[in-house]
Amino acid sequence: MEIREQLLRAGQKAQARVEDYRDAFIGAARRGALQAADGVTAVRSPARIVAEAGRRMNDVSHRYFARFVKQQLHSLEGVLVDGADRLSRAAEAKDFRTLLAEQAKLYPASRERLGRDLKATWILTADTGRELGSIASDTYAQLVHGASTKPKATRKSARRKKAATRK
């Protein structure tokens, strides 16, 4: 065999190896791309679940914030009325003893109003916490177990029905 033929065969073998490496590289790249595509496709459903949970949490937080601001305004109005009443009674007091007696008469009503306001705020916070907890539980169940759950009715509607039957 001549050197020329040996060089030609060596070149063909080298070319075959290059083609094998190229084919192996392209095959690995294709498998990687297919795995990435499958991964992206698999994320679509969980992404939708998380996005829906985020939307529901946003709705709850907006509703809570509106109710909380309304409750705080009600509390502030009570404080202002109490303050005005205390000031007018202080202005009408003839002496220090009368001033103290009149102010002491106002304590039970102020304490009762403050208790009602705190209770209303606590109920509002607890209802919101339960609703957010329900969203978290539903989202977890959907992500981990694939369970499809519908949002539960809030206690607020049950409380309204109960109050309506009392009237």
matplotlib code that plots the C-alpha trace (Angstrom):
import matplotlib.pyplot as plt

x = [0.0, 1.2, 1.5, -1.1, -3.6, -2.7, -3.2, -6.5, -7.7, -6.5, -8.3, -11.5, -11.3, -10.7, -13.7, -15.8, -14.8, -15.6, -19.0, -19.6, -18.7, -20.8, -23.8, -23.3, -23.1, -26.2, -28.1, -27.2, -28.2, -31.5, -32.2, -31.3, -33.6, -36.5, -36.0, -36.0, -39.2, -40.8, -39.8, -41.2, -44.4, -44.7, -44.4, -47.4, -50.0, -48.3, -47.6, -51.3, -52.2, -49.8, -51.0, -54.6, -53.7, -51.9, -55.0, -57.2, -54.9, -54.8, -58.7, -58.7, -56.1, -58.0, -61.3, -59.6, -57.9, -61.2, -63.0, -60.1, -60.0, -63.8, -63.4, -60.6, -62.7, -65.5, -63.1, -61.7, -65.2, -65.9, -62.7, -63.5, -67.1, -65.7, -63.1, -65.6, -67.9, -65.0, -64.0, -67.5, -68.0, -64.7, -65.7, -69.0, -67.4, -67.6, -64.7, -62.0, -64.1, -67.0, -64.5, -63.2, -66.6, -67.9, -64.9, -65.2, -68.8, -67.6, -65.1, -67.6, -69.0, -65.5, -64.3, -67.3, -66.8, -63.1, -64.0, -66.5, -64.0, -61.2, -63.6, -64.7, -61.1, -60.2, -63.1, -62.1, -58.4, -59.4, -61.8, -59.1, -56.6, -58.9, -59.6, -55.9, -55.2, -57.9, -56.2, -52.8, -54.3, -56.1, -53.0, -50.9, -53.4, -53.5, -49.7, -48.8, -51.8, -53.4, -56.6, -59.0, -60.9, -63.3, -63.1, -65.2, -67.9, -66.5, -67.9, -69.0, -71.9, -72.9, -72.8, -75.0, -77.6, -77.7, -78.0, -80.8, -82.8, -82.5, -84.1]
y = [0.0, 3.3, 6.3, 8.1, 5.3, 5.2, 8.9, 8.6, 5.9, 7.8, 10.9, 8.8, 7.3, 10.8, 12.1, 9.2, 10.0, 13.6, 12.7, 10.3, 13.0, 15.5, 13.1, 12.3, 16.0, 16.8, 13.9, 15.0, 18.6, 17.4, 15.2, 18.2, 20.5, 17.9, 17.5, 21.3, 21.5, 18.8, 20.7, 24.0, 22.2, 20.5, 23.9, 25.4, 23.7, 24.5, 28.1, 28.5, 27.1, 29.4, 32.4, 31.6, 31.3, 34.7, 36.2, 34.8, 36.1, 39.5, 39.6, 38.5, 41.1, 43.9, 42.9, 42.7, 46.0, 47.7, 46.2, 47.0, 50.6, 50.8, 49.2, 51.6, 54.6, 53.4, 53.0, 56.5, 58.0, 56.4, 57.8, 61.2, 61.1, 59.9, 62.6, 65.3, 64.1, 64.1, 67.6, 69.0, 67.4, 68.7, 72.2, 72.0, 70.7, 73.2, 71.7, 69.1, 66.5, 66.9, 66.6, 63.3, 61.9, 62.8, 61.4, 58.1, 57.8, 57.6, 54.8, 51.9, 53.1, 53.8, 50.4, 48.7, 50.5, 49.7, 46.0, 45.9, 47.6, 45.1, 42.2, 43.3, 43.8, 40.4, 38.7, 40.5, 39.3, 35.8, 35.5, 36.7, 34.3, 31.4, 32.4, 32.8, 29.4, 27.8, 29.2, 27.9, 24.4, 24.3, 25.4, 22.8, 20.1, 21.0, 21.2, 18.1, 15.8, 17.2, 17.7, 20.1, 22.1, 24.9, 27.9, 27.3, 29.7, 32.1, 32.2, 35.8, 34.5, 32.0, 34.7, 37.0, 34.2, 33.5, 37.2, 37.6, 34.8, 36.4, 39.7]
z = [0.0, -0.8, 1.5, -0.5, 0.1, 3.8, 4.1, 2.3, 4.6, 7.7, 6.4, 5.8, 9.4, 10.8, 8.8, 10.1, 13.7, 13.2, 11.8, 14.8, 17.3, 15.5, 15.4, 19.1, 20.0, 17.9, 19.4, 22.9, 22.1, 20.7, 23.8, 26.0, 24.0, 24.2, 28.0, 28.3, 26.2, 28.3, 31.5, 30.2, 29.2, 32.6, 34.3, 32.6, 34.8, 38.1, 36.9, 36.2, 39.6, 41.4, 39.3, 40.2, 43.8, 43.6, 42.0, 44.7, 47.5, 45.8, 45.9, 49.5, 50.5, 48.7, 50.3, 53.7, 53.4, 52.4, 55.3, 57.7, 56.6, 57.1, 60.6, 61.6, 60.4, 62.6, 65.6, 64.9, 64.9, 68.2, 69.7, 68.4, 69.8, 73.2, 73.1, 72.3, 75.1, 77.6, 76.6, 76.9, 80.3, 81.4, 80.3, 82.2, 85.5, 88.3, 90.3, 90.2, 92.0, 89.6, 86.7, 88.0, 88.7, 85.2, 83.5, 85.6, 84.4, 80.8, 81.3, 81.0, 77.7, 76.3, 77.5, 75.9, 72.6, 72.5, 73.2, 70.4, 68.0, 68.9, 68.6, 65.1, 64.1, 65.4, 63.6, 60.4, 60.8, 61.7, 58.7, 56.4, 57.8, 57.3, 53.8, 53.0, 54.7, 52.5, 49.4, 50.6, 51.3, 48.0, 46.1, 47.9, 47.1, 43.5, 43.1, 45.1, 44.6, 41.5, 43.4, 41.9, 44.6, 44.3, 46.6, 49.8, 50.9, 53.5, 57.1, 56.3, 54.2, 56.8, 59.5, 57.4, 56.9, 60.6, 61.4, 58.9, 60.5, 63.9, 62.7]

ax = plt.figure().add_subplot(projection="3d")
ax.plot(x, y, z, "-o")
ax.set_aspect("equal")
plt.show()
